[in-house]
Amino acid sequence: MKYFNIAVFFLYYSISSAQNIEFSPLSRFGFGDLNKSSNSIIQQLGKQSTGFASEDMLNFDNPASCGFLKFTDAEIGLESKLKYVDFANGGSVKDWSGNLSHIGIGIPLRNSINEVLDRKTYDYSMGVSLALKPFSKTGYNFKLVDSSAQFGEVSRSLNARGGLNMLTGGFGYRKKNFSIGLDVNYIFGTSKFDQFLAFNDIIFADNSLLKDEFSSNGFGFGIGIIQKQVINKSQIAKDKSIKEKKLHYGLKVQLPTTLNTNYNALHTTRSYFEDAGIYTLKDTVLFIDNDEQKTKLPLKINGGLYYDEQGKFGVSFDYGIEFWEKAKLHNKQKGVFKNSGSIGLGFWFRPDRTIYGSFIKRSQYRFGANYSNDYRTVNGVNPKTISLSAGMGIPFIYQRQNTMLNLGLEYGNMTFNNTLKENYIKLNLGFTINDNEWFLRRRYD
């Protein structure tokens, strides 16, 4: 079990090579399309994660949640996306893509079974987490055809792929109902941009092939806190079997992150010999090798509330702001930034929280909504995105451990003035496995 929990991290690289590239023309600008996904449960709640904490579910967006863990929790998530892109000129694109959305594991450093066997309740606990997920995505592949009196028909083929990934390690320490956490993020990855320019009406024309590549890496740090308030303390004092009604106040501050960004470029001209059907290199117009500059990701602040009514239902609310006007690009990257924000609301309920009820009653049902504006601005306009999500968590018992299958569906609409509109439907699938045997002390040798 432990080896399985750790080994899933190595699946990321073997699977990522087979992932489909999502079509997104705006990913040419800035650091690409930022990935807002978290674990499957939080995605289905409309991405509200700042105040979320649970004894058996990992929240790797706020490291303070590690202090509340009592069970080791491992999760792997996948997603598939159907997108329709409409352009102002009447053109449209239908695009299917799929990704491994995240892998994560959270481990409490104090085993709850030891507390029961010791007949002692500790008022503090600690936990650690490790997660890997995409930070941003870059991807498109299309062809533009134009004409002019001077050059005739000109075709331009554009291709982009890659993005940044983020490996996050978190630590949380809880004293009674207050938890504070620190996470360390390693951001790394490469985005590649190819452009082929052909003069179709000019015989023996020198066509251009432009290849640009940006590779970035760097460490960032985040601080999070969660304060739990128990609403029904007086009732629990009279009857210890009563479940808590709890309200969480959460805050997450992601500090500005400096990245080392290398730019490599190879721009060439080529001649096409139609009879042979081959291109031959004629000249190198531009060659740049490892032009390194410091780039910068901005300060991000999120605040949130999360209410849990004795495991019967819960409500979450988040508001966040990102100060992108203070960010910095490599001077060869394209993009103008503007501060961005997001707001969202989530709700879940479970008809029967015991494991002995019917399949329908013991499943958890989730709903969420989110509104955000993009960090990139083109001609002074920021794209706006509205998304609605729904999902369910189906519990199973596997080798005396809790396992949950999380199925979710998300609909989103992104508008960029009248220039570009996107509508998408995303299916996400997550597997969560709990284990309470980590750090269990042996009673007999």
Secondary structure, 3 states (H helix, E strand, C coil): CHHHHHHHHHHHHHHHCCCCCCCEHHHHCCCCEECCCCCHHHHHCCCCCCCCCCCCCCCCCCHHHHHHCCCEEEEEEEEEEEEEEEECCCCEEEEEEEEEEEEEEEEECCCHHHHHHHCCCCCEEEEEEEEEEEEEEEEEEEEEEEEECCCEEEEEEEEEEEEEEEEEEEEEEEECCEEEEEEEEEEEEEEEEEEEEEECCCCCCEEEEEEEEEEEEEEEEEEEEEEEEECCHHHHHHCCCCCCEEEEEEEEEECCEEEEEEEEEEEEEEEEECCCCEEEEEEEEEEEEEEEEEEEECCEEEEEEEEEECCCEEEEEEEEEECHHHCECCCCCCCEECCEEEEEEEEEECCCCCCCCCHHHHCEEEEEEEEEECCEEECCECCEEEEEEEEEEEEEEECCEEEEEEEEEEEEEEEECCCEEEEEEEEEEEEEEEECCCCCCCCCC
